[in-house]
Amino acid sequence: MDRIRIRGGNQLNGEITISGAKNAALPLMVCGLLTDERLVLSRVPRLADTETMGQLLAQHGIAVDSVSDDGRTLSLGGPITNTEAPYDIVRKMRASVLVLGPLLARTREARVSLPGGCAIGTRPVDIHLKGLEQMGALIELDGGYINAKAPNGLKGATIVFPMPSVGATENLLMAAALASGRTVLANAAREPEITDLCDCLVAMGAQITGIGTDKITIDGVATLHGASHEVIPDRIETGTYACAAAITGGELHLVGGRMDHLGAVVRTLAEAGVEITETATGLLVRRLNGLHGVDAITEPYPGFPTDMQAQYMVLMSVASGASMVTETIFENRFMHVPELNRMGARINVHGKSAIVRGVKQLSGAQVMATDLRASVSLVLAGLAAKGETIVNRVYHLDRGFESVERKLAACGADIERIPG
């Protein structure tokens, strides 16, 4: 099993090109189920999760072909030949459940394994299922599978989410695009990845209004057609490398990074002493006069993203003073804390909140990644630590971050992957 070795203490300076967003690319790939024509997606990140999604779509009958030299432009298309999403694939990635709505809309039936992914919380799919039931689906849970049928097709409905759910909003958006009548999604998620999905669906012929708001209206159409679409840059990768610049006292130009996608991250980092300025091609990030402890609470977009919580906690672990980081989205997302404390951080967890008391320097250690975002937070800690850090179980990292060691090494980090 691969590991990553980091010898900390080097300032990062240079340029990093931000990859396409994993959390946008996965639902966009699923859009290939909505038409028999070809959907061409560019700037698709080369990740374990996008490979898994390609495998899942292929077994549904959708051909997924690379049409660029770098493998980041994909052409998807073909008739649906199989409506079962098996456990062996779905267990690897929670986003696999997104095939449920499109399969129901196209074929009126689907059998989808209950999903897997990182062990950061329960993340139930009941919001997805209740919404589809309101649209006329008949759903049973049996043997770890979701068995769904819509013998009369899906019908438009007004669906009020009990909380903003990115996955449920995406699933129902895709289903509603081919449902008969009008669907209204109220209290919908507003993340940039939702807007990107809407833009792609509109390019395919969907009729959607309220894009970017918490009330999205979809007037279903009989068929969708092929289209070309570019995946938005990854805002979590942007925020992660912004923390890397700040934690090492360097200056990074994040090519493709978008200020308007970062939401509360920009404000929170600014209060902590990190300057982010827009350039003609991206964002320039540097630390000002030291880091200061600033509280953060995770919230749905445009609030502080849960996917940035672990990285921000590393930043706070070497800031002056104390800060409180509160996690409101997932109940098990502090599993990186014991690993950071092994490196000399002073973090105490009290329920949903972690009290972080800054230290002057972290120390290198052997640490173990427990989930996707925790794994990159340990890489950040290694950059700031004195001595050598070995991050184990980096297969989590490969699910969501493209070429981390190469991008950091090009900016001065002493980092390498050790093949397992």
HELIX and SHEET records of a PDB file:
HELIX    1   1 LYS A   22  VAL A   30  1                                   9    
HELIX    2   2 CYS A   31  LEU A   34  5                                   4    
HELIX    3   3 ALA A   48  GLN A   59  1                                  12    
HELIX    4   4 TYR A   87  VAL A   90  1                                   4    
HELIX    5   5 ARG A   94  VAL A   99  5                                   6    
HELIX    6   6 LEU A  100  THR A  107  1                                   8    
HELIX    7   7 ASP A  126  GLN A  134  1                                   9    
HELIX    8   8 VAL A  166  ALA A  177  1                                  12    
HELIX    9   9 PRO A  192  ALA A  203  1                                  12    
HELIX   10  10 ARG A  235  THR A  248  1                                  14    
HELIX   11  11 MET A  259  HIS A  261  5                                   3    
HELIX   12  12 ALA A  264  ALA A  272  1                                   9    
HELIX   13  13 THR A  306  MET A  308  5                                   3    
HELIX   14  14 GLN A  309  SER A  317  1                                   9    
HELIX   15  15 VAL A  337  ARG A  342  1                                   6    
HELIX   16  16 LEU A  372  ALA A  384  1                                  13    
HELIX   17  17 TYR A  395  GLY A  400  1                                   6    
HELIX   18  18 VAL A  404  ALA A  409  1                                   6    
SHEET    1   A 4 GLN A 366  MET A 368  0                                        
SHEET    2   A 4 GLU A 388  ASN A 392  1                                        
SHEET    3   A 4 ARG A   3  ARG A   7 -1                                        
SHEET    4   A 4 ASP A 414  ILE A 418 -1                                        
SHEET    1   B 4 ASN A  13  THR A  17  0                                        
SHEET    2   B 4 GLU A 251  VAL A 255  1                                        
SHEET    3   B 4 GLY A 282  ARG A 287 -1                                        
SHEET    4   B 4 VAL A 274  GLU A 278 -1                                        
SHEET    1   C 4 ALA A  63  SER A  66  0                                        
SHEET    2   C 4 LEU A  74  GLY A  77 -1                                        
SHEET    3   C 4 LEU A  39  SER A  42 -1                                        
SHEET    4   C 4 ALA A 227  GLU A 230  1                                        
SHEET    1   D 4 GLU A  84  ALA A  85  0                                        
SHEET    2   D 4 GLU A 109  SER A 113  1                                        
SHEET    3   D 4 TYR A 145  LYS A 149 -1                                        
SHEET    4   D 4 LEU A 138  ASP A 142 -1                                        
SHEET    1   E 4 THR A 158  VAL A 160  0                                        
SHEET    2   E 4 ARG A 182  ALA A 186  1                                        
SHEET    3   E 4 LYS A 215  ASP A 219 -1                                        
SHEET    4   E 4 GLN A 207  THR A 209 -1                                        
SHEET    1   F 4 ALA A 296  ILE A 297  0                                        
SHEET    2   F 4 ALA A 322  THR A 326  1                                        
SHEET    3   F 4 SER A 353  ARG A 357 -1                                        
SHEET    4   F 4 ARG A 346  HIS A 350 -1                                        
SHEET    1   G 2 LEU A 362  SER A 363  0                                        
SHEET    2   G 2 ALA A 385  LYS A 386  1                                        
END                                                                             
